[in-house]
Amino acid sequence: MYTQAMDTMGKDGADAQGADAPRPLRSADELALQERFDARIDAGDFIEAKDWMPDHYRKTLVRQISQHAHSEIVGMLPEGNWISRAPTLKRKAILLAKVQDEGGHGLYLYAAAETLGTSRDQLLHALHTGKAKYSSIFNYPTLTWADMGTIGWLVDGAAIMNQVPICRCSYAPYARAMIRICREESFHQRQGYEALLTMMQQGTEAQKAMVQDAVNRWWWPCLMMFGPPDDQSPNSAQSMRWGIKRVSNDELRQKFVDATVEQAKVLGVTLPDPDLKWNEERGHWDFGTIDWDEFWRVVGGDGPCNRERLGARVKAWEDGAWVREAALAHANKQAMKEAA
Ligand code: FAQ
């Protein structure tokens, strides 16, 4: 009786709806598991790796967590570009530590994605072949030293705004990784702001102009980091229902604008948006229209640095082949010794 099919859509129902469509329920056992899972989500429980979960929930998590992990390691490249040219030993040490932190974030996140049954090799293969996405923001170039401060202030600032709610994500291994990541990101944001404040308060006119130019170039791409508007975000509704996302793309973007306008005033820079205006009625800052064509172009692989970034990651993977081979040979040797 329990094996009787409960699939009312026929064998190909899921395929007909597209590969990502939720699979219809197959059995009474599965229905019971699904009901228990839904009740746990509704009650705000956390789901652990060993717990039953619907395929679509698992797939959505692998998609988001792996994109997030890829963003962290691709995100090392724009700042890595300036380690050898940092203006002082103190700034170099801070930048080195920050870039290293981003690598660590990538590792926590790959580990969280692996708990869902997808191997690190599979995840990286998807990145290297252009099948997996990573954040659009890292496809923009870092032209001056002021870009380092601006990335810390705005890019890490946007990242924190988006990531603090993920500390309450319904999938516990992801939520746990995010708690640690957010602590580190908050140091990153402060060091960026402090670097800019130093240039704005103690710098030459040329240095102040350099900060303003960096803010002009990074502002709009940072607003794009939060993803498409809610009414054009195909994944949001389901991810919010499952508690993977807790706050919507547009709400987070607005929160970021509201917080950043005040910080810009203290810094003494102008945000490059003539439509930025306080809206008394809404209790929020209104802002101008985002160039979504640019966003989709960059996400689609045609941003200023997409090819360079992917090329650098593929080269790092190929150059590191000998390390993986050596580690495997060592592991095999140890296993043989133990077996003997
Ligand atoms: N770039 O339906 P939605 C950082 C894609 S880490 C590229 O709204 P979703 C730290 C999206 O994947 C920054 N693609 O999607 C750092 C989807 O495509 P798919 C990364 C984007 O998942 C700082 C399609 O558009 N943070 O900065 C972007 O519900 C400094 C439709 O979008 C995270 O990954 C984008 N900006 O919401 C490192 C946080 N936006 O997969 C170094 C976790 C959307 O269907 C230096 N992720 N897309 O083919 C999230 O919160 C979500 O995944 C969103 C997108 C909000 C990014």
Boltz pocket constraint, residues with backbone or C-beta under 6 A from the ligand:
constraints:
  - pocket:
      binder: B
      contacts: [[A, 63], [A, 64], [A, 67], [A, 68], [A, 69], [A, 71], [A, 72], [A, 75], [A, 76], [A, 102], [A, 133], [A, 134], [A, 135], [A, 136], [A, 137], [A, 151], [A, 155], [A, 156], [A, 159], [A, 162], [A, 163], [A, 224], [A, 225], [A, 226], [A, 227], [A, 228], [A, 232], [A, 233], [A, 234], [A, 235], [A, 236], [A, 239], [A, 245], [A, 249], [A, 299]]
      max_distance: 6.0
